[in-house]
Amino acid sequence: MQKVSIIIPAYNEEKRIGNTLEEYSNYFNSLNKNKTIDYEIIVVINGTTDNTEKVVIDYEKLNNKIKHLNFKKGGKGFAIIEGFKYALEKNKGLIGFVDADMATPPEEFHKLVKSIKNNNGVIASRGLKDSYVKTSFSRKLTNRGFNLVVRSLLFLPFSDTQCGAKIFDHKAIDFLITNMSFTQWAFDIEMLYLLVNNNFKIKEVPTKWIDKQGSKINLTKVPIKMFLSVVRLRLTYSPFKFIVRLYDKIPEKLKFHHTL
């Protein structure tokens, strides 16, 4: 059976994580019974202030393939890397992550598993021709504009770097754990940038993605922070990385919204 670890970063997700765990458990349990996939779900709770952990513990009691980690530190990137570390100790198969809101149904995550073949990683994409995306016009516009910035500055060959469903083999995971610098708003981009520029083979596949209520993304502030994070990332991996070092020495109160 193919071993698969599914990491779910969770920040204040008490209202949505239960449905996600139920749907993913039901789907992957059926694959496990058919001896297709040996899976585990690792929920990484990070900086939460609600009852997310209690909800997850209740589902752990129902399914012994669900586990959780709880950290006081926040941030999606931090949570995913910690999940990678935990999974890699036991799993030399495939390790991936998916958002807690069920925007990516379990069958779409399974599609990533089936598509990996001779690649080191597979990412779900909302930007390909055969993708099905249900979201607001403003979010679609934001995603497309951001992807244009990513392509222009970093020359990544992907139509969507931000979809929250990705899976990698253990070699790619080991490399990421060692080399990621935890760029907060450009975590997915740094991940793909490092892999592509170090000769890992990453495949992009169309996906079905449905926007869910309760999103914590502020479409006014977040795009600016993400743009500046991409600029920081580009500078970090260029001869001008000294600019980032100089910026980091500036007192926090003088920095522009702490974005660079």
C-alpha positions, 0 to 999 in steps of 0.5 A: 500500500502507498503510505500517505501523510496528510498534514492539516494546519489549523488556526482557530478552525473549531467550526470547520475542522470537524467536517473536514476530518469526517470527510477525509476519514470516510474517503481514505478509510475506504481506500485503506480497506481496499488496501490502496492507501495506508494514510494518517492525518496530522492536524497541526494546531498553531497559535489557536485561541478557540476549541480547535484542539477539543474538536480534533481530540474528539475525532481522534477517539473515532479514528486512530489514524488522526493525530494532532500537534499543538504549538503556541507559535502561529503561522501556516508555514511554521505549522506545515514544516512541523508537520513535515518533521513529525511525518518524516520520522515514520513515513518515507512515502508521500507527505502532503498538506491541505487546508482545514476548510474543505475547499479541496475535497478528499477525492481531489487530494487523492488525485495528487497521490495518483498523479505523482508517479515519477515526480517529486511533488504534485500541486493542485491548481485552480488556474489550469483549463480543466480546473473547477473553481467556485469563489468570488470575482474579487478573489479570482482577480486577486489570485490571478494578479498575484500569480502574474507577480510571481511569474514575473519576479520568480519565473515559476512555471505554475499557473497557481502557487497558492492552492492549499493542496500539495504533496511531495515524496520524502526526498523533497520533504527532507530538502524543504525541512533543511532549507526553508526560511519560513517566509510567512506570506510567501511560504508556498512560493518559497517552497516551489522556488527552492524545489524547482531551482534544485532540480526537483520535478514538480507537476501541476494538475487541475483541481476542484476548489470551492471557497468556504465561509469563514475565510481569514483572508483579508483581501485588502491587506493580505495581497500587499503583504504577499507582494512584499513577501515575494519581493523579499523572497526574490531579494533573498535569493539574489546578489541583493540579499544584503538589502534584506539583512539591512532591513532586518536591522531596522527597529520593528516600529519603523518597519512598513507593517512588518512585511519585509 
